[in-house]
Amino acid sequence: MNKQISELTQREITRKEFLTITGFGIMSIMGIGSIIKLLSGKSSIYNHQASAGYGASPYGGAKTQNSSNL
């Protein structure tokens, strides 16, 4: 394992190869994190529930059934 890592660090690569490898590595890390969040059910896309705070109630306040206050 150490020999393989040593060989990789000693190899000369072009700027294009470096950017390609770095970009692929970053996208892999971000993609793996997103997949884990999706599978664990902690994704904000599917679990969006406003229980309190701004946007939790309908616009203009809660509607009441008693309309005598109009």
Rosetta blueprint (number, residue, H / E / L):
1 M L
2 N H
3 K H
4 Q H
5 I H
6 S H
7 E H
8 L H
9 T H
10 Q H
11 R L
12 E L
13 I L
14 T L
15 R H
16 K H
17 E H
18 F H
19 L H
20 T H
21 I H
22 T H
23 G H
24 F H
25 G H
26 I H
27 M H
28 S H
29 I H
30 M H
31 G H
32 I H
33 G H
34 S H
35 I H
36 I H
37 K H
38 L H
39 L H
40 S H
41 G L
42 K L
43 S L
44 S L
45 I L
46 Y L
47 N L
48 H L
49 Q L
50 A L
51 S L
52 A L
53 G L
54 Y L
55 G L
56 A L
57 S L
58 P L
59 Y L
60 G L
61 G L
62 A L
63 K L
64 T L
65 Q L
66 N L
67 S L
68 S L
69 N L
70 L L
